[in-house]
Amino acid sequence: MQTCSLCGTTADDAEALTWTTSVENGRHRVFCDECSRTHLRAIEGKLDSDWW
């Protein structure tokens, strides 16, 4: 089971294969499809999610 680090949406591991993952300050973060689309520019700019 995976949980989105931003909005808290949950999905089983098979559904979460399309989710975005990142490592920020040594922490593993996972973002759902919706949050990934909404914050695409920040993700591509490698901004920490704290700035979103």
PQR file of N, CA, C, O and H, with PARSE charges and radii, in Angstrom:
ATOM      1  N   MET A   1       0.853  -1.179   0.000 -0.4000 1.5000
ATOM      2  CA  MET A   1       0.000   0.000   0.000 -0.0000 2.0000
ATOM      3  C   MET A   1       0.899   1.243   0.000  0.5500 1.7000
ATOM      4  O   MET A   1       1.825   1.346   0.805 -0.5500 1.4000
ATOM      5  N   GLN A   2       0.623   2.164  -0.891 -0.4000 1.5000
ATOM      6  CA  GLN A   2       1.362   3.424  -0.983 -0.0000 2.0000
ATOM      7  C   GLN A   2       0.445   4.587  -0.600  0.5500 1.7000
ATOM      8  O   GLN A   2      -0.761   4.532  -0.840 -0.5500 1.4000
ATOM      9  H   GLN A   2      -0.129   2.079  -1.545  0.4000 1.0000
ATOM     10  N   THR A   3       1.004   5.619  -0.017 -0.4000 1.5000
ATOM     11  CA  THR A   3       0.258   6.820   0.354 -0.0000 2.0000
ATOM     12  C   THR A   3       0.961   8.034  -0.237  0.5500 1.7000
ATOM     13  O   THR A   3       2.175   8.180  -0.097 -0.5500 1.4000
ATOM     14  H   THR A   3       1.984   5.663   0.178  0.4000 1.0000
ATOM     15  N   CYS A   4       0.209   8.897  -0.890 -0.4000 1.5000
ATOM     16  CA  CYS A   4       0.762  10.127  -1.476 -0.0000 2.0000
ATOM     17  C   CYS A   4       1.286  11.019  -0.351  0.5500 1.7000
ATOM     18  O   CYS A   4       0.588  11.267   0.633 -0.5500 1.4000
ATOM     19  H   CYS A   4      -0.778   8.778  -1.004  0.4000 1.0000
ATOM     20  N   SER A   5       2.504  11.491  -0.504 -0.4000 1.5000
ATOM     21  CA  SER A   5       3.128  12.332   0.512 -0.0000 2.0000
ATOM     22  C   SER A   5       2.500  13.719   0.586  0.5500 1.7000
ATOM     23  O   SER A   5       2.704  14.437   1.565 -0.5500 1.4000
ATOM     24  H   SER A   5       3.071  11.289  -1.303  0.4000 1.0000
ATOM     25  N   LEU A   6       1.749  14.099  -0.424 -0.4000 1.5000
ATOM     26  CA  LEU A   6       1.179  15.442  -0.458 -0.0000 2.0000
ATOM     27  C   LEU A   6      -0.294  15.469  -0.048  0.5500 1.7000
ATOM     28  O   LEU A   6      -0.679  16.255   0.817 -0.5500 1.4000
ATOM     29  H   LEU A   6       1.583  13.515  -1.219  0.4000 1.0000
ATOM     30  N   CYS A   7      -1.121  14.618  -0.660 -0.4000 1.5000
ATOM     31  CA  CYS A   7      -2.568  14.692  -0.402 -0.0000 2.0000
ATOM     32  C   CYS A   7      -3.098  13.538   0.444  0.5500 1.7000
ATOM     33  O   CYS A   7      -4.222  13.611   0.941 -0.5500 1.4000
ATOM     34  H   CYS A   7      -0.808  13.979  -1.363  0.4000 1.0000
ATOM     35  N   GLY A   8      -2.302  12.463   0.620 -0.4000 1.5000
ATOM     36  CA  GLY A   8      -2.735  11.352   1.447 -0.0000 2.0000
ATOM     37  C   GLY A   8      -3.540  10.283   0.734  0.5500 1.7000
ATOM     38  O   GLY A   8      -4.023   9.352   1.378 -0.5500 1.4000
ATOM     39  H   GLY A   8      -1.389  12.404   0.216  0.4000 1.0000
ATOM     40  N   THR A   9      -3.700  10.389  -0.592 -0.4000 1.5000
ATOM     41  CA  THR A   9      -4.394   9.360  -1.354 -0.0000 2.0000
ATOM     42  C   THR A   9      -3.644   8.046  -1.209  0.5500 1.7000
ATOM     43  O   THR A   9      -2.413   8.032  -1.199 -0.5500 1.4000
ATOM     44  H   THR A   9      -3.308  11.145  -1.116  0.4000 1.0000
ATOM     45  N   THR A  10      -4.379   6.935  -1.096 -0.4000 1.5000
ATOM     46  CA  THR A  10      -3.742   5.633  -0.982 -0.0000 2.0000
ATOM     47  C   THR A  10      -4.065   4.771  -2.196  0.5500 1.7000
ATOM     48  O   THR A  10      -5.101   4.945  -2.838 -0.5500 1.4000
ATOM     49  H   THR A  10      -5.379   6.946  -1.103  0.4000 1.0000
ATOM     50  N   ALA A  11      -3.168   3.843  -2.501 -0.4000 1.5000
ATOM     51  CA  ALA A  11      -3.357   2.898  -3.606 -0.0000 2.0000
ATOM     52  C   ALA A  11      -2.515   1.668  -3.329  0.5500 1.7000
ATOM     53  O   ALA A  11      -1.496   1.739  -2.642 -0.5500 1.4000
ATOM     54  H   ALA A  11      -2.327   3.701  -1.979  0.4000 1.0000
ATOM     55  N   ASP A  12      -2.951   0.536  -3.871 -0.4000 1.5000
ATOM     56  CA  ASP A  12      -2.115  -0.654  -3.710 -0.0000 2.0000
ATOM     57  C   ASP A  12      -0.892  -0.522  -4.613  0.5500 1.7000
ATOM     58  O   ASP A  12      -0.830   0.358  -5.471 -0.5500 1.4000
ATOM     59  H   ASP A  12      -3.779   0.478  -4.428  0.4000 1.0000
ATOM     60  N   ASP A  13       0.062  -1.397  -4.408 -0.4000 1.5000
ATOM     61  CA  ASP A  13       1.339  -1.274  -5.117 -0.0000 2.0000
ATOM     62  C   ASP A  13       1.190  -1.324  -6.632  0.5500 1.7000
ATOM     63  O   ASP A  13       1.929  -0.639  -7.338 -0.5500 1.4000
ATOM     64  H   ASP A  13       0.011  -2.112  -3.710  0.4000 1.0000
ATOM     65  N   ALA A  14       0.258  -2.113  -7.148 -0.4000 1.5000
ATOM     66  CA  ALA A  14       0.071  -2.206  -8.607 -0.0000 2.0000
ATOM     67  C   ALA A  14      -0.456  -0.891  -9.175  0.5500 1.7000
ATOM     68  O   ALA A  14      -0.009  -0.467 -10.241 -0.5500 1.4000
ATOM     69  H   ALA A  14      -0.342  -2.669  -6.575  0.4000 1.0000
ATOM     70  N   GLU A  15      -1.388  -0.241  -8.497 -0.4000 1.5000
ATOM     71  CA  GLU A  15      -1.926   1.038  -8.965 -0.0000 2.0000
ATOM     72  C   GLU A  15      -0.896   2.152  -8.840  0.5500 1.7000
ATOM     73  O   GLU A  15      -0.909   3.097  -9.629 -0.5500 1.4000
ATOM     74  H   GLU A  15      -1.752  -0.586  -7.632  0.4000 1.0000
ATOM     75  N   ALA A  16      -0.013   2.052  -7.867 -0.4000 1.5000
ATOM     76  CA  ALA A  16       0.965   3.107  -7.601 -0.0000 2.0000
ATOM     77  C   ALA A  16       2.181   3.045  -8.521  0.5500 1.7000
ATOM     78  O   ALA A  16       3.101   3.848  -8.365 -0.5500 1.4000
ATOM     79  H   ALA A  16      -0.003   1.285  -7.226  0.4000 1.0000
ATOM     80  N   LEU A  17       2.210   2.121  -9.469 -0.4000 1.5000
ATOM     81  CA  LEU A  17       3.341   2.032 -10.390 -0.0000 2.0000
ATOM     82  C   LEU A  17       3.505   3.284 -11.232  0.5500 1.7000
ATOM     83  O   LEU A  17       4.613   3.584 -11.676 -0.5500 1.4000
ATOM     84  H   LEU A  17       1.463   1.469  -9.596  0.4000 1.0000
ATOM     85  N   THR A  18       2.427   4.022 -11.463 -0.4000 1.5000
ATOM     86  CA  THR A  18       2.496   5.229 -12.293 -0.0000 2.0000
ATOM     87  C   THR A  18       2.764   6.483 -11.469  0.5500 1.7000
ATOM     88  O   THR A  18       2.850   7.577 -12.026 -0.5500 1.4000
ATOM     89  H   THR A  18       1.526   3.778 -11.104  0.4000 1.0000
ATOM     90  N   TRP A  19       2.897   6.344 -10.176 -0.4000 1.5000
ATOM     91  CA  TRP A  19       3.139   7.494  -9.306 -0.0000 2.0000
ATOM     92  C   TRP A  19       4.578   7.974  -9.425  0.5500 1.7000
ATOM     93  O   TRP A  19       5.459   7.220  -9.839 -0.5500 1.4000
ATOM     94  H   TRP A  19       2.828   5.455  -9.724  0.4000 1.0000
ATOM     95  N   THR A  20       4.812   9.222  -9.063 -0.4000 1.5000
ATOM     96  CA  THR A  20       6.139   9.828  -9.104 -0.0000 2.0000
ATOM     97  C   THR A  20       6.823   9.619  -7.760  0.5500 1.7000
ATOM     98  O   THR A  20       6.199   9.772  -6.710 -0.5500 1.4000
ATOM     99  H   THR A  20       4.097   9.835  -8.726  0.4000 1.0000
ATOM    100  N   THR A  21       8.103   9.270  -7.793 -0.4000 1.5000
ATOM    101  CA  THR A  21       8.872   9.112  -6.558 -0.0000 2.0000
ATOM    102  C   THR A  21      10.043  10.082  -6.566  0.5500 1.7000
ATOM    103  O   THR A  21      10.540  10.463  -7.626 -0.5500 1.4000
ATOM    104  H   THR A  21       8.609   9.145  -8.646  0.4000 1.0000
ATOM    105  N   SER A  22      10.471  10.472  -5.395 -0.4000 1.5000
ATOM    106  CA  SER A  22      11.640  11.336  -5.288 -0.0000 2.0000
ATOM    107  C   SER A  22      12.299  11.117  -3.930  0.5500 1.7000
ATOM    108  O   SER A  22      11.706  10.543  -3.016 -0.5500 1.4000
ATOM    109  H   SER A  22      10.067  10.163  -4.534  0.4000 1.0000
ATOM    110  N   VAL A  23      13.531  11.586  -3.821 -0.4000 1.5000
ATOM    111  CA  VAL A  23      14.245  11.579  -2.548 -0.0000 2.0000
ATOM    112  C   VAL A  23      14.589  13.021  -2.237  0.5500 1.7000
ATOM    113  O   VAL A  23      15.313  13.670  -2.992 -0.5500 1.4000
ATOM    114  H   VAL A  23      14.013  12.053  -4.563  0.4000 1.0000
ATOM    115  N   GLU A  24      14.073  13.523  -1.127 -0.4000 1.5000
ATOM    116  CA  GLU A  24      14.300  14.904  -0.721 -0.0000 2.0000
ATOM    117  C   GLU A  24      14.919  14.904   0.664  0.5500 1.7000
ATOM    118  O   GLU A  24      14.315  14.431   1.628 -0.5500 1.4000
ATOM    119  H   GLU A  24      13.485  12.996  -0.513  0.4000 1.0000
ATOM    120  N   ASN A  25      16.125  15.436   0.754 -0.4000 1.5000
ATOM    121  CA  ASN A  25      16.838  15.502   2.031 -0.0000 2.0000
ATOM    122  C   ASN A  25      16.921  14.134   2.690  0.5500 1.7000
ATOM    123  O   ASN A  25      16.789  14.015   3.908 -0.5500 1.4000
ATOM    124  H   ASN A  25      16.615  15.820  -0.029  0.4000 1.0000
ATOM    125  N   GLY A  26      17.140  13.097   1.878 -0.4000 1.5000
ATOM    126  CA  GLY A  26      17.273  11.744   2.388 -0.0000 2.0000
ATOM    127  C   GLY A  26      15.968  11.022   2.658  0.5500 1.7000
ATOM    128  O   GLY A  26      15.985   9.858   3.058 -0.5500 1.4000
ATOM    129  H   GLY A  26      17.247  13.193   0.889  0.4000 1.0000
ATOM    130  N   ARG A  27      14.828  11.685   2.447 -0.4000 1.5000
ATOM    131  CA  ARG A  27      13.519  11.054   2.658 -0.0000 2.0000
ATOM    132  C   ARG A  27      12.943  10.609   1.332  0.5500 1.7000
ATOM    133  O   ARG A  27      12.985  11.350   0.350 -0.5500 1.4000
ATOM    134  H   ARG A  27      14.814  12.631   2.122  0.4000 1.0000
ATOM    135  N   HIS A  28      12.404   9.401   1.300 -0.4000 1.5000
ATOM    136  CA  HIS A  28      11.741   8.873   0.108 -0.0000 2.0000
ATOM    137  C   HIS A  28      10.321   9.419   0.079  0.5500 1.7000
ATOM    138  O   HIS A  28       9.570   9.230   1.036 -0.5500 1.4000
ATOM    139  H   HIS A  28      12.369   8.799   2.098  0.4000 1.0000
ATOM    140  N   ARG A  29       9.939  10.093  -1.005 -0.4000 1.5000
ATOM    141  CA  ARG A  29       8.608  10.687  -1.141 -0.0000 2.0000
ATOM    142  C   ARG A  29       7.911  10.080  -2.350  0.5500 1.7000
ATOM    143  O   ARG A  29       8.559   9.773  -3.350 -0.5500 1.4000
ATOM    144  H   ARG A  29      10.549  10.246  -1.782  0.4000 1.0000
ATOM    145  N   VAL A  30       6.584   9.903  -2.267 -0.4000 1.5000
ATOM    146  CA  VAL A  30       5.771   9.331  -3.343 -0.0000 2.0000
ATOM    147  C   VAL A  30       4.601  10.270  -3.584  0.5500 1.7000
ATOM    148  O   VAL A  30       3.952  10.709  -2.635 -0.5500 1.4000
ATOM    149  H   VAL A  30       6.057  10.153  -1.454  0.4000 1.0000
ATOM    150  N   PHE A  31       4.321  10.586  -4.863 -0.4000 1.5000
ATOM    151  CA  PHE A  31       3.241  11.505  -5.207 -0.0000 2.0000
ATOM    152  C   PHE A  31       2.290  10.839  -6.198  0.5500 1.7000
ATOM    153  O   PHE A  31       2.734  10.237  -7.176 -0.5500 1.4000
ATOM    154  H   PHE A  31       4.849  10.230  -5.634  0.4000 1.0000
ATOM    155  N   CYS A  32       0.989  10.943  -5.950 -0.4000 1.5000
ATOM    156  CA  CYS A  32      -0.027  10.336  -6.811 -0.0000 2.0000
ATOM    157  C   CYS A  32      -0.050  11.036  -8.177  0.5500 1.7000
ATOM    158  O   CYS A  32       0.572  12.081  -8.366 -0.5500 1.4000
ATOM    159  H   CYS A  32       0.628  11.431  -5.156  0.4000 1.0000
ATOM    160  N   ASP A  33      -0.774  10.440  -9.109 -0.4000 1.5000
ATOM    161  CA  ASP A  33      -0.855  10.999 -10.461 -0.0000 2.0000
ATOM    162  C   ASP A  33      -1.396  12.426 -10.454  0.5500 1.7000
ATOM    163  O   ASP A  33      -0.871  13.293 -11.152 -0.5500 1.4000
ATOM    164  H   ASP A  33      -1.279   9.591  -8.955  0.4000 1.0000
ATOM    165  N   GLU A  34      -2.431  12.668  -9.677 -0.4000 1.5000
ATOM    166  CA  GLU A  34      -3.057  14.002  -9.638 -0.0000 2.0000
ATOM    167  C   GLU A  34      -2.082  15.058  -9.112  0.5500 1.7000
ATOM    168  O   GLU A  34      -1.942  16.124  -9.711 -0.5500 1.4000
ATOM    169  H   GLU A  34      -2.858  11.964  -9.110  0.4000 1.0000
ATOM    170  N   CYS A  35      -1.415  14.770  -8.007 -0.4000 1.5000
ATOM    171  CA  CYS A  35      -0.444  15.720  -7.455 -0.0000 2.0000
ATOM    172  C   CYS A  35       0.742  15.895  -8.400  0.5500 1.7000
ATOM    173  O   CYS A  35       1.273  16.997  -8.536 -0.5500 1.4000
ATOM    174  H   CYS A  35      -1.528  13.904  -7.520  0.4000 1.0000
ATOM    175  N   SER A  36       1.152  14.818  -9.047 -0.4000 1.5000
ATOM    176  CA  SER A  36       2.257  14.897 -10.000 -0.0000 2.0000
ATOM    177  C   SER A  36       1.912  15.820 -11.161  0.5500 1.7000
ATOM    178  O   SER A  36       2.739  16.630 -11.580 -0.5500 1.4000
ATOM    179  H   SER A  36       0.721  13.922  -8.936  0.4000 1.0000
ATOM    180  N   ARG A  37       0.692  15.701 -11.684 -0.4000 1.5000
ATOM    181  CA  ARG A  37       0.267  16.571 -12.794 -0.0000 2.0000
ATOM    182  C   ARG A  37       0.165  18.022 -12.349  0.5500 1.7000
ATOM    183  O   ARG A  37       0.588  18.928 -13.067 -0.5500 1.4000
ATOM    184  H   ARG A  37       0.020  15.043 -11.344  0.4000 1.0000
ATOM    185  N   THR A  38      -0.393  18.240 -11.174 -0.4000 1.5000
ATOM    186  CA  THR A  38      -0.587  19.598 -10.670 -0.0000 2.0000
ATOM    187  C   THR A  38       0.747  20.313 -10.451  0.5500 1.7000
ATOM    188  O   THR A  38       0.859  21.512 -10.703 -0.5500 1.4000
ATOM    189  H   THR A  38      -0.736  17.504 -10.591  0.4000 1.0000
ATOM    190  N   HIS A  39       1.744  19.588  -9.989 -0.4000 1.5000
ATOM    191  CA  HIS A  39       3.024  20.195  -9.611 -0.0000 2.0000
ATOM    192  C   HIS A  39       4.165  19.799 -10.541  0.5500 1.7000
ATOM    193  O   HIS A  39       5.326  19.780 -10.130 -0.5500 1.4000
ATOM    194  H   HIS A  39       1.653  18.613  -9.784  0.4000 1.0000
ATOM    195  N   LEU A  40       3.839  19.484 -11.788 -0.4000 1.5000
ATOM    196  CA  LEU A  40       4.821  19.010 -12.742 -0.0000 2.0000
ATOM    197  C   LEU A  40       5.997  19.973 -12.906  0.5500 1.7000
ATOM    198  O   LEU A  40       7.147  19.534 -12.916 -0.5500 1.4000
ATOM    199  H   LEU A  40       2.897  19.499 -12.122  0.4000 1.0000
ATOM    200  N   ARG A  41       5.738  21.253 -13.031 -0.4000 1.5000
ATOM    201  CA  ARG A  41       6.818  22.221 -13.245 -0.0000 2.0000
ATOM    202  C   ARG A  41       7.764  22.276 -12.056  0.5500 1.7000
ATOM    203  O   ARG A  41       8.976  22.397 -12.233 -0.5500 1.4000
ATOM    204  H   ARG A  41       4.804  21.609 -13.023  0.4000 1.0000
ATOM    205  N   ALA A  42       7.221  22.187 -10.849 -0.4000 1.5000
ATOM    206  CA  ALA A  42       8.063  22.203  -9.648 -0.0000 2.0000
ATOM    207  C   ALA A  42       8.898  20.924  -9.564  0.5500 1.7000
ATOM    208  O   ALA A  42      10.062  20.959  -9.164 -0.5500 1.4000
ATOM    209  H   ALA A  42       6.237  22.089 -10.705  0.4000 1.0000
ATOM    210  N   ILE A  43       8.294  19.799  -9.945 -0.4000 1.5000
ATOM    211  CA  ILE A  43       9.018  18.529  -9.916 -0.0000 2.0000
ATOM    212  C   ILE A  43      10.167  18.561 -10.925  0.5500 1.7000
ATOM    213  O   ILE A  43      11.291  18.177 -10.601 -0.5500 1.4000
ATOM    214  H   ILE A  43       7.349  19.771 -10.271  0.4000 1.0000
ATOM    215  N   GLU A  44       9.886  19.016 -12.141 -0.4000 1.5000
ATOM    216  CA  GLU A  44      10.928  19.089 -13.160 -0.0000 2.0000
ATOM    217  C   GLU A  44      12.013  20.087 -12.782  0.5500 1.7000
ATOM    218  O   GLU A  44      13.173  19.912 -13.157 -0.5500 1.4000
ATOM    219  H   GLU A  44       8.972  19.328 -12.403  0.4000 1.0000
ATOM    220  N   GLY A  45      11.651  21.131 -12.044 -0.4000 1.5000
ATOM    221  CA  GLY A  45      12.622  22.119 -11.582 -0.0000 2.0000
ATOM    222  C   GLY A  45      13.383  21.660 -10.352  0.5500 1.7000
ATOM    223  O   GLY A  45      14.229  22.387  -9.832 -0.5500 1.4000
ATOM    224  H   GLY A  45      10.709  21.274 -11.739  0.4000 1.0000
ATOM    225  N   LYS A  46      13.082  20.449  -9.883 -0.4000 1.5000
ATOM    226  CA  LYS A  46      13.735  19.839  -8.728 -0.0000 2.0000
ATOM    227  C   LYS A  46      13.584  20.661  -7.456  0.5500 1.7000
ATOM    228  O   LYS A  46      14.482  20.686  -6.615 -0.5500 1.4000
ATOM    229  H   LYS A  46      12.394  19.858 -10.306  0.4000 1.0000
ATOM    230  N   LEU A  47      12.436  21.338  -7.317 -0.4000 1.5000
ATOM    231  CA  LEU A  47      12.145  22.060  -6.080 -0.0000 2.0000
ATOM    232  C   LEU A  47      11.692  21.076  -5.018  0.5500 1.7000
ATOM    233  O   LEU A  47      10.980  20.124  -5.339 -0.5500 1.4000
ATOM    234  H   LEU A  47      11.706  21.317  -8.001  0.4000 1.0000
ATOM    235  N   ASP A  48      12.079  21.270  -3.767 -0.4000 1.5000
ATOM    236  CA  ASP A  48      11.573  20.441  -2.678 -0.0000 2.0000
ATOM    237  C   ASP A  48      10.069  20.632  -2.575  0.5500 1.7000
ATOM    238  O   ASP A  48       9.560  21.726  -2.820 -0.5500 1.4000
ATOM    239  H   ASP A  48      12.657  22.043  -3.507  0.4000 1.0000
ATOM    240  N   SER A  49       9.361  19.575  -2.215 -0.4000 1.5000
ATOM    241  CA  SER A  49       7.903  19.654  -2.131 -0.0000 2.0000
ATOM    242  C   SER A  49       7.438  20.627  -1.048  0.5500 1.7000
ATOM    243  O   SER A  49       6.284  21.054  -1.067 -0.5500 1.4000
ATOM    244  H   SER A  49       9.775  18.687  -2.016  0.4000 1.0000
ATOM    245  N   ASP A  50       8.296  20.982  -0.121 -0.4000 1.5000
ATOM    246  CA  ASP A  50       7.943  21.986   0.896 -0.0000 2.0000
ATOM    247  C   ASP A  50       7.655  23.344   0.244  0.5500 1.7000
ATOM    248  O   ASP A  50       6.920  24.152   0.813 -0.5500 1.4000
ATOM    249  H   ASP A  50       9.234  20.635  -0.105  0.4000 1.0000
ATOM    250  N   TRP A  51       8.220  23.607  -0.934 -0.4000 1.5000
ATOM    251  CA  TRP A  51       8.022  24.881  -1.629 -0.0000 2.0000
ATOM    252  C   TRP A  51       6.747  24.909  -2.460  0.5500 1.7000
ATOM    253  O   TRP A  51       6.326  25.981  -2.895 -0.5500 1.4000
ATOM    254  H   TRP A  51       8.817  22.951  -1.396  0.4000 1.0000
ATOM    255  N   TRP A  52       6.114  23.746  -2.693 -0.4000 1.5000
ATOM    256  CA  TRP A  52       4.902  23.725  -3.510 -0.0000 2.0000
ATOM    257  C   TRP A  52       3.794  24.300  -2.731  0.5500 1.7000
ATOM    258  O   TRP A  52       2.669  24.384  -3.226 -0.5500 1.4000
ATOM    259  H   TRP A  52       6.455  22.875  -2.340  0.4000 1.0000
TER
END
